[in-house]
């Protein structure tokens, strides 16, 4: 039986402020633990433009969760 290999298409990071979902962006992998258990609290350094046209100003405390996008078969 031949093993199938997949190519990762990237990752996306969800942003939450005070427990409320704000939006997400495509990004590179920045942590080892993915999903809810890998969530982290961060303070934004720059203006963040989300995919849904919302903005997060610098200096805001956010909770982020990183997920991988589906891949494609090679």
N, C-alpha and C positions, 0 to 999 in steps of 0.2 A: 504494500500500500504506500502510495506517495504522499508525503506531508505537504499540505498547502501552506504557503507563506503569504503574509499580508504586509502591505505597506501602510504605515501610519500616515494619515492625512494631516495630523497636527493635533492641537489641543485647544480647548476653550476654557476661559475663566469666568465664573459667575461672580457678580458683586452683590452684596447685601449690606444695607444700612439699617441699623436697629431692627434686624430680623426680617426686613422687607426686601424682596428681590428687586433690584434696580435694573440689571441688564447683564450682558456678557460681551466678551471680545475674544477673537482668535489670538492665540499667543504660542510661545514655545514652552516646553516643559521647564518648570522652575522648582519642582519638589519631587520627592520620591514617592510619597504616599498620595494616592489619587482619591477623589471622591470626598464624601462627608468626613471621613476619619482623617483626611489630610487638610481639612480646612484651617485657615490661618487668619488672624487679625492683622491688618496692615494699616499704616497711615499713608495716604496718597501723597506723593512728592510732586507730581505733575498733574495737569488737567487730563482727564481720561474721557475719551469720546467712545461711548458704547455703540454697539451695533444697532440699537433701537433709537439712535439720535439723541439720547440723553447724555448729560455730562456730569462728571464728578469733579468737584473743585479740589485743589491741593489742600492738604491738611485735614482731610476728613478720615475718620476711622471707619474702615470697611472690613467685612468678613469676606474672604474669597474661597472658592472651591474650584479645583482644577479637574477637568474631565478630558478624556481623549475622544477625538472624533472617530467615527467609524472609518475603517481602512478599506483598501481595495485589494483584491486578490492579484498576486503577481503571476 
